[in-house]
Amino acid sequence: MAHRPGEIVLMDSTPLDIRAWDPATDTTHRVELTVALDLATRSLLSWRITPESTNALDVGLLLIDAMTPEPMRPGWGDRLRYDMARIPLPRKLDYHQRLAAGAARPVVFPRP
């Protein structure tokens, strides 16, 4: 259960029952739809249609789209503006303290 927007974002990929034509190679491909959905507001944050299957780069671009707000356009109401587009807390550590704290943590390298 999510209580505020952005607290939980659901991401999912599904193959579509369509084929896309690539004019450069004159071939057709299966496509997948990948979406990011905000659980609290049930709003679609971002989406991508990718050929064949979704990979990590596509998911990264999906996250960038979800985290980068659209610029305000003429005719949009003021209620669409965010009050604050940053974390409303001061930093607890300065840059050097964060590096020292980060160096003390173990690093895990997963193997494929």
All heavy atoms as an XYZ file, in Angstrom:
885
protein
N       0.844     -1.173      0.000
C       0.000      0.000      0.000
C       0.894      1.241      0.000
O       1.805      1.357      0.804
C      -0.894     -0.030      1.234
C      -1.750      1.182      1.372
S      -2.753      1.103      2.855
C      -4.297      0.730      2.120
N       0.650      2.145     -0.908
C       1.416      3.384     -1.005
C       0.585      4.546     -0.471
O      -0.611      4.647     -0.749
C       1.809      3.640     -2.447
N       1.223      5.434      0.292
C       0.523      6.560      0.905
C       0.780      7.886      0.205
O       0.036      8.834      0.396
C       0.916      6.675      2.378
C       0.551      5.460      3.164
N      -0.741      5.144      3.501
C       1.315      4.463      3.658
C      -0.768      4.019      4.185
N       0.473      3.580      4.285
N       1.858      7.958     -0.586
C       2.154      9.214     -1.269
C       2.714      8.918     -2.662
O       3.273      7.846     -2.892
C       3.124     10.064     -0.456
C       4.455      9.438     -0.217
C       5.329     10.323      0.673
N       6.631      9.742      0.816
C       6.954      8.794      1.670
N       6.049      8.317      2.491
N       8.172      8.313      1.727
N       2.573      9.831     -3.594
C       3.067      9.601     -4.961
C       4.568      9.343     -4.977
O       5.334      9.993     -4.282
C       2.730     10.902     -5.688
C       1.622     11.497     -4.912
C       1.855     11.098     -3.485
N       4.969      8.365     -5.765
C       6.380      8.042     -5.911
C       6.921      7.104     -4.861
O       8.060      6.674     -4.946
N       6.139      6.781     -3.857
C       6.620      5.893     -2.791
C       6.879      4.478     -3.330
O       7.894      3.869     -3.034
C       5.599      5.840     -1.662
C       6.015      4.998     -0.487
C       4.987      5.015      0.626
O       3.906      5.616      0.470
O       5.268      4.408      1.662
N       5.956      3.977     -4.135
C       6.116      2.664     -4.762
C       5.787      2.817     -6.241
O       4.724      3.307     -6.609
C       5.193      1.609     -4.133
C       5.544      1.416     -2.660
C       5.296      0.291     -4.895
C       4.612      0.476     -1.925
N       6.724      2.407     -7.084
C       6.530      2.457     -8.526
C       6.607      1.030     -9.051
O       7.571      0.317     -8.796
C       7.588      3.350     -9.211
C       7.460      3.286    -10.721
C       7.461      4.781     -8.723
N       5.569      0.619     -9.749
C       5.517     -0.716    -10.332
C       6.037     -0.649    -11.761
O       5.706      0.270    -12.506
C       4.085     -1.234    -10.337
C       3.371     -1.242     -8.994
C       1.904     -1.579     -9.177
C       4.031     -2.224     -8.060
N       6.872     -1.617    -12.136
C       7.392     -1.684    -13.498
C       7.106     -3.073    -14.046
O       7.268     -4.063    -13.339
C       8.887     -1.392    -13.512
C       9.222      0.002    -13.031
S      10.964      0.309    -12.963
C      11.355      0.374    -14.672
N       6.688     -3.114    -15.307
C       6.378     -4.398    -15.905
C       6.558     -4.315    -17.416
O       6.383     -3.259    -18.017
C       4.943     -4.802    -15.581
C       4.649     -6.243    -15.966
O       5.591     -7.061    -15.984
O       3.483     -6.546    -16.263
N       6.930     -5.450    -17.998
C       7.044     -5.574    -19.452
C       6.111     -6.661    -19.922
O       5.940     -7.676    -19.246
C       8.473     -5.947    -19.853
O       9.358     -4.913    -19.583
N       5.527     -6.447    -21.083
C       4.651     -7.449    -21.666
C       4.800     -7.424    -23.186
O       4.914     -6.352    -23.776
C       3.176     -7.211    -21.266
O       2.395     -8.294    -21.734
C       2.643     -5.914    -21.792
N       4.839     -8.599    -23.804
C       4.896     -8.612    -25.273
C       3.558     -8.173    -25.857
O       2.501     -8.490    -25.324
C       5.211    -10.070    -25.607
C       4.873    -10.854    -24.395
C       4.914     -9.931    -23.236
N       3.619     -7.420    -26.936
C       2.406     -6.968    -27.616
C       2.111     -7.884    -28.802
O       3.024     -8.475    -29.378
C       2.565     -5.526    -28.098
C       2.779     -4.473    -27.006
C       2.997     -3.110    -27.640
C       1.606     -4.435    -26.058
N       0.868     -7.992    -29.156
C       0.458     -8.824    -30.284
C       0.532     -8.051    -31.597
O      -0.391     -8.099    -32.414
C      -0.959     -9.353    -30.067
C      -1.038    -10.343    -28.934
O      -0.009    -10.987    -28.652
O      -2.099    -10.468    -28.324
N       1.618     -7.335    -31.783
C       1.830     -6.598    -33.022
C       3.276     -6.815    -33.454
O       4.097     -7.291    -32.683
C       1.550     -5.081    -32.865
C       2.481     -4.467    -31.795
C       0.109     -4.816    -32.523
C       2.419     -2.970    -31.744
N       3.552     -6.464    -34.683
C       4.922     -6.532    -35.185
C       5.284     -5.158    -35.721
O       4.443     -4.443    -36.261
C       5.051     -7.605    -36.244
C       4.765     -8.992    -35.663
C       5.018    -10.114    -36.595
N       6.376    -10.372    -36.973
C       7.268    -11.037    -36.255
N       6.955    -11.463    -35.063
N       8.474    -11.266    -36.702
N       6.550     -4.794    -35.566
C       7.032     -3.493    -36.044
C       7.981     -3.725    -37.218
O       8.788     -4.659    -37.207
C       7.756     -2.760    -34.918
N       7.880     -2.867    -38.215
C       8.718     -2.981    -39.408
C       9.899     -2.040    -39.284
O       9.752     -0.856    -38.954
C       7.900     -2.640    -40.642
C       8.692     -2.604    -41.903
C       9.393     -3.626    -42.473
C       8.876     -1.477    -42.764
N       9.985     -3.225    -43.628
C       9.689     -1.898    -43.838
C       8.423     -0.172    -42.723
C      10.067     -1.042    -44.861
C       8.793      0.675    -43.748
C       9.604      0.243    -44.800
N      11.103     -2.552    -39.545
C      12.322     -1.753    -39.543
C      12.681     -1.442    -40.988
O      13.099     -2.338    -41.736
C      13.451     -2.526    -38.861
C      14.737     -1.733    -38.771
O      14.754     -0.546    -39.182
O      15.739     -2.293    -38.290
N      12.510     -0.184    -41.426
C      12.782      0.131    -42.837
C      14.268      0.032    -43.192
O      14.610     -0.174    -44.352
C      12.262      1.562    -42.990
C      12.225      2.128    -41.619
C      12.017      0.967    -40.687
N      15.163      0.158    -42.203
C      16.597      0.091    -42.496
C      17.015     -1.311    -42.932
O      17.848     -1.476    -43.829
C      17.400      0.528    -41.281
N      16.433     -2.326    -42.289
C      16.800     -3.710    -42.618
C      15.690     -4.446    -43.348
O      15.873     -5.608    -43.724
C      17.152     -4.480    -41.337
O      16.013     -4.485    -40.474
C      18.342     -3.858    -40.638
N      14.541     -3.804    -43.538
C      13.372     -4.392    -44.191
C      12.956     -5.700    -43.511
O      12.672     -6.702    -44.158
C      13.643     -4.615    -45.688
C      12.352     -4.853    -46.456
O      11.298     -4.340    -46.013
O      12.387     -5.556    -47.482
N      12.931     -5.671    -42.172
C      12.503     -6.835    -41.388
C      11.440     -6.409    -40.390
O      11.291     -5.226    -40.087
C      13.684     -7.456    -40.611
O      14.263     -6.453    -39.774
C      14.739     -8.006    -41.546
N      10.707     -7.388    -39.889
C       9.721     -7.113    -38.848
C      10.196     -7.721    -37.533
O      10.944     -8.707    -37.524
C       8.344     -7.687    -39.215
O       8.466     -9.082    -39.414
C       7.788     -7.006    -40.445
N       9.773     -7.132    -36.437
C      10.199     -7.560    -35.103
C       8.988     -7.617    -34.178
O       8.052     -6.825    -34.316
C      11.206     -6.570    -34.498
C      12.438     -6.397    -35.305
N      13.486     -7.273    -35.251
C      12.786     -5.440    -36.192
C      14.437     -6.860    -36.078
N      14.031     -5.743    -36.657
N       9.062     -8.531    -33.213
C       8.113     -8.495    -32.103
C       8.456     -7.283    -31.246
O       9.613     -6.849    -31.232
C       8.264     -9.751    -31.240
C       7.755    -10.995    -31.852
C       7.865    -12.186    -30.891
N       7.705    -11.824    -29.501
C       8.659    -11.969    -28.565
N       9.828    -12.436    -28.875
N       8.423    -11.627    -27.323
N       7.501     -6.747    -30.521
C       7.772     -5.608    -29.645
C       7.223     -5.876    -28.250
O       6.293     -6.661    -28.074
C       7.178     -4.284    -30.205
C       7.890     -3.863    -31.458
C       5.697     -4.401    -30.437
N       7.862     -5.239    -27.268
C       7.418     -5.315    -25.877
C       7.090     -3.926    -25.369
O       7.745     -2.956    -25.731
C       8.512     -5.904    -24.981
C       8.521     -7.383    -24.922
C       9.414     -7.914    -23.816
O       9.956     -7.111    -23.017
O       9.565     -9.136    -23.759
N       6.070     -3.851    -24.542
C       5.686     -2.608    -23.872
C       6.171     -2.691    -22.430
O       5.887     -3.660    -21.732
C       4.173     -2.422    -23.899
C       3.610     -1.258    -23.087
C       4.065      0.072    -23.680
C       2.109     -1.337    -23.010
N       6.941     -1.695    -21.999
C       7.414     -1.616    -20.618
C       6.871     -0.332    -20.018
O       6.982      0.730    -20.621
C       8.952     -1.619    -20.563
O       9.422     -2.764    -21.274
C       9.458     -1.681    -19.137
N       6.257     -0.426    -18.839
C       5.638      0.729    -18.204
C       6.134      0.884    -16.772
O       6.538     -0.081    -16.129
C       4.090      0.637    -18.200
C       3.552      0.607    -19.605
C       3.614     -0.549    -17.424
N       6.091      2.124    -16.285
C       6.317      2.442    -14.871
C       5.036      3.109    -14.379
O       4.600      4.120    -14.927
C       7.506      3.378    -14.706
N       4.430      2.526    -13.355
C       3.127      2.968    -12.858
C       3.240      3.325    -11.381
O       3.763      2.538    -10.597
C       2.103      1.850    -13.053
C       0.685      2.112    -12.617
C       0.015      3.052    -13.611
C      -0.083      0.814    -12.530
N       2.782      4.525    -11.013
C       2.790      4.949     -9.615
C       1.629      4.276     -8.890
O       0.474      4.393     -9.315
C       2.671      6.470     -9.527
C       2.698      6.964     -8.103
O       3.457      6.407     -7.294
O       1.940      7.898     -7.795
N       1.925      3.562     -7.815
C       0.896      2.806     -7.112
C      -0.094      3.717     -6.386
O      -1.287      3.445     -6.380
C       1.543      1.832     -6.128
C       0.600      0.887     -5.403
C      -0.117     -0.014     -6.392
C       1.353      0.051     -4.392
N       0.385      4.802     -5.793
C      -0.500      5.669     -5.000
C      -1.535      6.384     -5.872
O      -2.701      6.459     -5.518
C       0.321      6.687     -4.222
N      -1.120      6.902     -7.019
C      -2.026      7.686     -7.863
C      -2.549      6.905     -9.057
O      -3.409      7.398     -9.770
C      -1.311      8.945     -8.387
O      -0.214      8.528     -9.207
C      -0.818      9.818     -7.257
N      -2.009      5.721     -9.273
C      -2.363      4.883    -10.430
C      -2.105      5.615    -11.745
O      -2.784      5.411    -12.741
C      -3.818      4.419    -10.393
C      -4.262      3.718     -9.152
C      -3.628      2.344     -9.064
N      -4.321      1.447     -8.154
C      -4.027      1.312     -6.876
N      -3.079      2.037     -6.350
N      -4.677      0.447     -6.122
N      -1.094      6.480    -11.751
C      -0.790      7.226    -12.966
C       0.407      6.602    -13.676
O       1.319      6.068    -13.049
C      -0.527      8.703    -12.657
O       0.514      8.821    -11.726
N       0.397      6.695    -14.987
C       1.462      6.169    -15.820
C       2.604      7.178    -15.821
O       2.442      8.309    -16.268
C       0.925      5.940    -17.239
C       1.847      5.284    -18.218
C       2.182      3.871    -17.779
C       1.189      5.263    -19.583
N       3.758      6.781    -15.293
C       4.894      7.695    -15.199
C       5.708      7.713    -16.484
O       6.173      8.761    -16.911
C       5.787      7.295    -14.026
C       5.126      7.315    -12.657
C       6.092      6.813    -11.602
C       4.627      8.700    -12.320
N       5.932      6.556    -17.074
C       6.669      6.482    -18.327
C       6.393      5.144    -18.994
O       5.951      4.199    -18.345
C       8.171      6.677    -18.103
O       8.682      5.685    -17.253
N       6.683      5.086    -20.279
C       6.487      3.854    -21.027
C       7.454      3.817    -22.191
O       7.929      4.851    -22.647
C       5.044      3.747    -21.518
C       4.611      4.866    -22.409
C       4.113      6.076    -22.008
C       4.685      4.921    -23.823
N       3.856      6.861    -23.088
C       4.199      6.170    -24.229
C       5.103      4.017    -24.797
C       4.130      6.547    -25.558
C       5.033      4.399    -26.125
C       4.544      5.652    -26.488
N       7.759      2.618    -22.628
C       8.648      2.407    -23.771
C       8.171      1.201    -24.558
O       7.734      0.216    -23.982
C      10.077      2.148    -23.331
C      10.736      3.373    -22.799
C      12.236      3.293    -22.994
N      12.749      4.605    -22.710
C      13.151      5.461    -23.635
N      13.161      5.116    -24.872
N      13.576      6.645    -23.303
N       8.295      1.289    -25.857
C       8.064      0.140    -26.729
C       9.422     -0.214    -27.319
O      10.077      0.629    -27.932
C       7.037      0.456    -27.835
C       5.674      0.718    -27.198
C       6.970     -0.670    -28.840
C       4.586      1.075    -28.165
N       9.846     -1.464    -27.098
C      11.169     -1.897    -27.529
C      11.049     -3.104    -28.457
O      10.169     -3.933    -28.283
C      12.050     -2.277    -26.325
O      11.375     -3.267    -25.556
C      12.322     -1.075    -25.453
N      11.954     -3.210    -29.435
C      11.923     -4.378    -30.311
C      12.466     -5.608    -29.592
O      13.383     -5.507    -28.773
C      12.825     -3.979    -31.483
C      13.722     -2.942    -30.935
C      12.957     -2.245    -29.853
N      11.871     -6.756    -29.911
C      12.269     -8.061    -29.379
C      12.031     -8.148    -27.871
O      10.999     -8.575    -27.444
C      13.724     -8.405    -29.735
C      14.001     -8.410    -31.215
C      13.198     -9.425    -31.996
O      12.806    -10.467    -31.441
O      12.932     -9.162    -33.182
N      12.987     -7.712    -27.041
C      12.790     -7.812    -25.593
C      13.434     -6.624    -24.902
O      14.371     -6.012    -25.402
C      13.385     -9.115    -25.055
O      14.780     -9.129    -25.258
N      12.931     -6.320    -23.719
C      13.427     -5.196    -22.933
C      14.720     -5.605    -22.241
O      14.822     -6.686    -21.680
C      12.383     -4.803    -21.878
O      11.156     -4.526    -22.545
C      12.817     -3.585    -21.101
N      15.724     -4.729    -22.289
C      16.983     -5.009    -21.592
C      17.230     -3.941    -20.519
O      16.405     -3.060    -20.304
C      18.150     -5.106    -22.584
C      18.351     -3.828    -23.369
O      17.985     -2.750    -22.927
N      18.925     -3.942    -24.548
N      18.360     -4.033    -19.856
C      18.658     -3.133    -18.742
C      18.743     -1.671    -19.187
O      18.343     -0.770    -18.450
C      19.956     -3.554    -18.063
N      19.256     -1.425    -20.382
C      19.343     -0.055    -20.885
C      17.952      0.541    -21.055
O      17.712      1.696    -20.698
C      20.100     -0.022    -22.214
C      20.187      1.342    -22.891
C      20.968      2.320    -22.031
C      20.808      1.215    -24.252
N      17.024     -0.237    -21.575
C      15.651      0.239    -21.745
C      15.011      0.572    -20.401
O      14.293      1.560    -20.270
C      14.808     -0.807    -22.469
C      15.332     -1.101    -23.864
O      15.757     -0.150    -24.541
O      15.313     -2.279    -24.253
N      15.265     -0.254    -19.397
C      14.716      0.003    -18.059
C      15.343      1.264    -17.467
O      14.663      2.077    -16.843
C      14.917     -1.214    -17.145
C      14.520     -0.902    -15.719
C      14.131     -2.401    -17.666
N      16.643      1.464    -17.683
C      17.300      2.679    -17.216
C      16.710      3.921    -17.861
O      16.465      4.935    -17.194
N      16.457      3.868    -19.166
C      15.834      4.999    -19.855
C      14.406      5.223    -19.374
O      13.948      6.360    -19.283
C      15.869      4.768    -21.372
C      17.259      4.785    -22.001
C      17.189      4.342    -23.457
C      17.902      6.147    -21.871
N      13.718      4.136    -19.041
C      12.372      4.247    -18.483
C      12.408      4.992    -17.146
O      11.574      5.858    -16.879
C      11.786      2.851    -18.303
C      10.340      2.758    -17.893
C       9.453      2.979    -19.106
C      10.049      1.410    -17.286
N      13.403      4.677    -16.311
C      13.549      5.368    -15.026
C      13.884      6.840    -15.221
O      13.366      7.694    -14.502
C      14.633      4.692    -14.187
C      14.268      3.342    -13.615
C      15.488      2.684    -12.987
C      13.161      3.472    -12.607
N      14.738      7.143    -16.197
C      15.065      8.544    -16.476
C      13.808      9.304    -16.889
O      13.550     10.414    -16.420
C      16.147      8.644    -17.566
C      17.490      8.180    -17.014
C      16.249     10.063    -18.114
C      18.563      8.045    -18.056
N      13.003      8.688    -17.751
C      11.753      9.342    -18.174
C      10.822      9.578    -16.994
O      10.156     10.611    -16.907
C      11.036      8.497    -19.219
C      11.754      8.462    -20.550
O      12.639      9.313    -20.764
O      11.436      7.579    -21.372
N      10.762      8.618    -16.075
C       9.867      8.742    -14.924
C      10.355      9.799    -13.938
O       9.556     10.462    -13.289
C       9.732      7.399    -14.222
N      11.667      9.971    -13.816
C      12.213     10.880    -12.810
C      12.446     12.291    -13.336
O      12.726     13.193    -12.565
C      13.523     10.321    -12.257
C      13.350      8.921    -11.769
S      13.804      8.467    -10.147
C      14.389      9.790     -9.283
N      12.337     12.494    -14.637
C      12.533     13.814    -15.224
C      11.165     14.388    -15.567
O      10.483     13.874    -16.450
C      13.382     13.724    -16.503
O      14.585     13.038    -16.204
C      13.698     15.093    -17.039
N      10.747     15.428    -14.866
C       9.409     15.971    -15.135
C       9.331     16.647    -16.500
O      10.317     17.159    -17.008
C       9.200     16.984    -14.004
C      10.573     17.357    -13.566
C      11.439     16.162    -13.817
N       8.145     16.602    -17.072
C       7.888     17.316    -18.321
C       7.950     18.815    -18.053
O       7.495     19.274    -17.010
C       6.485     16.977    -18.847
C       6.377     15.656    -19.532
C       6.953     15.708    -20.930
O       6.750     16.688    -21.665
O       7.637     14.742    -21.274
N       8.511     19.594    -18.974
C       8.479     21.052    -18.783
C       7.048     21.567    -18.888
O       6.224     20.989    -19.597
C       9.345     21.585    -19.921
C       9.392     20.497    -20.927
C       9.192     19.202    -20.194
N       6.769     22.624    -18.151
C       5.436     23.232    -18.228
C       5.212     23.764    -19.637
O       6.089     24.383    -20.218
C       5.313     24.368    -17.217
C       5.258     23.924    -15.781
S       3.780     22.977    -15.369
C       2.524     24.219    -15.459
N       4.034     23.510    -20.157
C       3.695     23.942    -21.507
C       2.608     25.007    -21.446
O       1.852     25.064    -20.491
C       3.230     22.749    -22.325
C       4.337     21.739    -22.511
C       3.928     20.621    -23.400
N       5.028     19.690    -23.541
C       4.898     18.477    -24.008
N       3.720     18.042    -24.387
N       5.943     17.690    -24.104
N       2.524     25.835    -22.477
C       1.474     26.862    -22.482
C       0.092     26.219    -22.365
O      -0.186     25.202    -23.001
C       1.638     27.541    -23.847
C       3.044     27.248    -24.255
C       3.389     25.917    -23.657
N      -0.731     26.778    -21.508
C      -2.079     26.269    -21.320
C      -2.222     25.300    -20.158
O      -3.328     24.954    -19.782
N      -1.121     24.838    -19.584
C      -1.202     23.944    -18.436
C      -1.531     24.761    -17.190
O      -1.009     25.856    -16.998
C       0.101     23.213    -18.222
C       0.341     22.091    -19.189
C      -0.345     21.840    -20.338
C       1.344     21.084    -19.082
N       0.166     20.747    -20.957
C       1.205     20.253    -20.224
C       2.335     20.813    -18.172
C       2.029     19.160    -20.434
C       3.153     19.726    -18.393
C       2.995     18.900    -19.516
N      -2.388     24.254    -16.344
C      -2.781     24.957    -15.128
C      -1.690     24.923    -14.065
O      -0.813     24.054    -14.063
N      -1.736     25.898    -13.149
C      -0.737     25.969    -12.085
C      -0.805     24.783    -11.126
O       0.152     24.474    -10.441
C      -0.894     27.268    -11.285
C      -0.281     28.445    -12.008
O       0.572     28.221    -12.886
O      -0.662     29.592    -11.699
N      -1.946     24.081    -11.075
C      -2.053     22.934    -10.174
C      -1.159     21.776    -10.611
O      -0.923     20.848     -9.848
C      -3.494     22.473    -10.058
C      -4.084     21.987    -11.337
C      -5.572     21.707    -11.181
N      -6.185     21.442    -12.438
C      -6.321     20.224    -12.956
N      -5.894     19.185    -12.294
N      -6.886     20.055    -14.121
N      -0.618     21.835    -11.840
C       0.270     20.787    -12.320
C       1.724     21.015    -11.909
O       2.561     20.150    -12.108
C       0.188     20.684    -13.850
C      -1.167     20.244    -14.392
C      -1.157     20.283    -15.910
C      -1.509     18.852    -13.893
N       2.011     22.183    -11.339
C       3.383     22.456    -10.896
C       3.670     21.726     -9.590
O       2.803     21.572     -8.748
C       3.585     23.955    -10.655
C       3.545     24.784    -11.879
C       3.895     26.232    -11.522
N       3.689     27.105    -12.647
C       4.605     27.299    -13.602
N       5.746     26.680    -13.541
N       4.344     28.101    -14.606
N       4.915     21.289     -9.440
C       5.342     20.690     -8.175
C       5.703     21.811     -7.205
O       6.318     22.805     -7.592
C       6.569     19.808     -8.367
C       6.293     18.521     -9.074
C       6.989     18.182    -10.216
C       5.330     17.637     -8.604
C       6.754     16.999    -10.871
C       5.088     16.457     -9.251
C       5.803     16.135    -10.389
O       5.559     14.958    -11.020
N       5.351     21.649     -5.937
C       5.763     22.631     -4.938
C       7.263     22.555     -4.697
O       7.920     23.552     -4.474
C       5.034     22.395     -3.616
C       3.568     22.793     -3.705
O       3.248     23.613     -4.575
O       2.789     22.271     -2.918
N       7.800     21.338     -4.725
C       9.210     21.155     -4.432
C       9.722     19.981     -5.250
O       9.178     18.893     -5.183
C       9.392     20.865     -2.936
C      10.825     20.748     -2.523
S      10.979     20.462     -0.760
C      10.308     21.960     -0.093
N      10.743     20.195     -6.051
C      11.297     19.136     -6.883
C      12.639     18.658     -6.326
O      13.536     18.330     -7.062
C      11.461     19.631     -8.310
N      12.785     18.648     -5.015
C      14.026     18.193     -4.387
C      13.690     17.564     -3.047
O      12.571     17.680     -2.558
C      14.996     19.347     -4.193
C      14.457     20.431     -3.286
C      15.475     21.545     -3.089
N      14.907     22.624     -2.324
C      14.788     22.649     -1.005
N      15.212     21.650     -0.285
N      14.247     23.669     -0.389
N      14.663     16.914     -2.461
C      14.466     16.336     -1.141
C      14.459     17.482     -0.136
O      15.405     18.277     -0.097
C      15.573     15.327     -0.812
C      15.494     14.176     -1.801
C      15.448     14.821      0.617
C      16.599     13.178     -1.674
N      13.437     17.599      0.699
C      13.303     18.774      1.571
C      14.128     18.696      2.854
O      13.765     19.288      3.847
C      11.806     18.782      1.882
C      11.431     17.358      1.845
C      12.270     16.735      0.772
N      15.231     17.965      2.849
C      16.063     17.848      4.042
C      17.471     18.349      3.753
O      17.982     18.149      2.656
C      16.142     16.377      4.493
C      14.803     15.722      4.857
C      15.008     14.239      5.069
C      14.218     16.366      6.088
N      18.110     18.962      4.736
C      19.503     19.364      4.524
C      20.398     18.127      4.539
O      20.058     17.096      5.110
C      19.801     20.281      5.713
C      18.847     19.825      6.772
C      17.620     19.365      6.054
N      21.555     18.222      3.921
C      22.495     17.117      3.929
C      23.076     16.938      5.324
O      23.452     17.901      5.982
C      23.623     17.364      2.942
C      23.167     17.265      1.534
C      24.326     17.284      0.607
N      23.859     17.019     -0.739
C      24.614     17.110     -1.799
N      25.870     17.456     -1.680
N      24.126     16.845     -2.973
N      23.155     15.689      5.746
C      23.695     15.382      7.070
C      25.213     15.340      7.061
O      25.855     15.661      8.050
C      23.169     14.029      7.550
C      21.661     13.943      7.581
C      21.129     14.516      8.832
C      19.623     14.318      8.865
N      18.946     15.144      9.762
N      25.806     14.915      5.936
C      27.256     14.797      5.817
C      27.740     15.625      4.641
O      27.053     15.744      3.638
C      27.650     13.330      5.581
C      27.206     12.303      6.620
C      27.536     10.902      6.131
C      27.872     12.573      7.952
N      28.940     16.169      4.759
C      29.496     16.856      3.596
C      30.135     15.819      2.665
O      30.121     14.618      2.927
C      30.496     17.937      4.009
C      31.787     17.385      4.598
O      31.933     16.157      4.659
O      32.646     18.186      4.997
N      30.701     16.272      1.574
C      31.204     15.378      0.528
C      32.268     14.411      1.054
O      32.201     13.212      0.806
C      31.765     16.234     -0.608
C      32.378     15.437     -1.727
C      31.575     14.724     -2.601
C      33.752     15.390     -1.901
C      32.120     13.986     -3.626
C      34.311     14.657     -2.921
C      33.485     13.954     -3.787
O      34.045     13.218     -4.787
N      33.248     14.904      1.813
C      34.341     14.054      2.299
C      33.850     13.055      3.346
O      34.314     11.918      3.397
C      35.483     14.917      2.846
C      36.101     15.793      1.797
N      36.816     15.276      0.731
C      36.083     17.130      1.620
C      37.232     16.257     -0.043
N      36.796     17.404      0.477
N      32.916     13.460      4.167
C      32.358     12.532      5.154
C      31.577     11.411      4.460
O      31.636     10.260      4.881
C      31.447     13.276      6.133
C      32.178     14.204      7.066
C      31.220     15.060      7.882
O      30.159     15.445      7.389
N      31.603     15.352      9.109
N      30.873     11.744      3.373
C      30.138     10.706      2.633
C      31.094      9.716      1.990
O      30.844      8.510      1.966
C      29.252     11.337      1.562
C      28.013     11.973      2.115
C      26.969     12.235      1.056
N      27.493     12.645     -0.230
C      27.429     13.874     -0.718
N      26.860     14.825     -0.028
N      27.930     14.158     -1.891
N      32.232     10.210      1.438
C      33.207      9.301      0.838
C      33.811      8.381      1.885
O      34.005      7.189      1.647
C      34.311     10.090      0.141
C      33.936     10.738     -1.183
C      35.124     11.502     -1.743
C      33.452      9.709     -2.182
N      34.103      8.914      3.059
C      34.677      8.084      4.124
C      33.676      7.044      4.585
O      34.026      5.879      4.819
C      35.108      8.964      5.288
N      32.410      7.415      4.713
C      31.384      6.463      5.135
C      31.150      5.417      4.051
O      30.921      4.245      4.353
C      30.081      7.193      5.454
N      31.234      5.810      2.800
C      31.037      4.867      1.706
C      32.176      3.884      1.586
O      31.984      2.724      1.221
N      33.395      4.314      1.908
C      34.555      3.425      1.823
C      34.500      2.344      2.894
O      35.127      1.301      2.753
C      35.840      4.237      1.944
N      33.767      2.584      3.966
C      33.700      1.604      5.050
C      32.693      0.493      4.763
O      32.648     -0.500      5.473
C      33.325      2.306      6.356
N      31.902      0.630      3.711
C      30.898     -0.381      3.396
C      31.496     -1.457      2.497
O      32.296     -1.170      1.619
C      29.709      0.257      2.676
C      28.968      1.205      3.566
C      27.749      1.740      2.882
N      27.082      2.658      3.777
C      26.295      3.619      3.386
N      26.068      3.793      2.114
N      25.714      4.406      4.265
N      31.092     -2.705      2.692
C      31.597     -3.765      1.805
C      31.018     -3.624      0.405
O      29.903     -3.139      0.227
C      31.102     -5.052      2.482
C      29.921     -4.624      3.265
C      30.174     -3.213      3.709
N      31.780     -4.038     -0.568
C      31.350     -3.982     -1.960
C      31.064     -5.407     -2.409
O      31.883     -6.300     -2.204
C      32.427     -3.333     -2.848
C      32.001     -3.344     -4.300
C      32.705     -1.923     -2.370
N      29.918     -5.623     -3.015
C      29.539     -6.954     -3.485
C      29.497     -6.917     -5.000
O      28.871     -6.029     -5.592
C      28.155     -7.358     -2.925
C      27.727     -8.687     -3.462
C      28.191     -7.373     -1.414
N      30.180     -7.852     -5.639
C      30.162     -7.973     -7.086
C      29.419     -9.247     -7.455
O      29.973    -10.338     -7.321
C      31.584     -8.013     -7.644
C      32.334     -6.744     -7.449
C      33.301     -6.628     -6.465
C      32.076     -5.639     -8.244
C      34.005     -5.451     -6.280
C      32.767     -4.453     -8.065
C      33.730     -4.354     -7.077
N      28.169     -9.149     -7.888
C      27.435    -10.363     -8.262
C      28.036    -10.981     -9.517
O      28.535    -10.295    -10.380
C      26.017     -9.864     -8.506
C      26.159     -8.415     -8.771
C      27.389     -7.957     -8.055
N      27.996    -12.291     -9.561
C      28.494    -13.015    -10.737
C      27.325    -13.459    -11.591
O      26.293    -13.846    -11.055
C      29.300    -14.230    -10.302
C      30.558    -13.859     -9.587
C      31.347    -15.081     -9.273
N      32.588    -14.673     -8.609
C      33.483    -15.509     -8.191
N      33.292    -16.803     -8.331
N      34.567    -15.084     -7.611
N      27.492    -13.405    -12.919
C      26.391    -13.838    -13.803
C      26.179    -15.337    -13.753
O      27.005    -16.092    -13.402
C      26.828    -13.392    -15.184
C      28.283    -13.102    -15.110
C      28.620    -12.888    -13.675
